[in-house]
Amino acid sequence: MNPRLLQLGRSLLALIALGTVLLTSGCNTPEPDNQSSRPWNSPKGWEGGVPGMLYDRR
């Protein structure tokens, strides 16, 4: 076989293995009670709106 073709095959196999590892290793927890009722990136009460005006995000 062509050595360049073998190197390409090994590179593709390593890339597929790396992709599989990255897709299957997640950052999830099995604890459902560990979730916040308010997301971490939701705006706070003082963020947004026009300064000096009453602006309620309800």
Beta strands, then each sheet from edge to edge (+ up, - down):
end
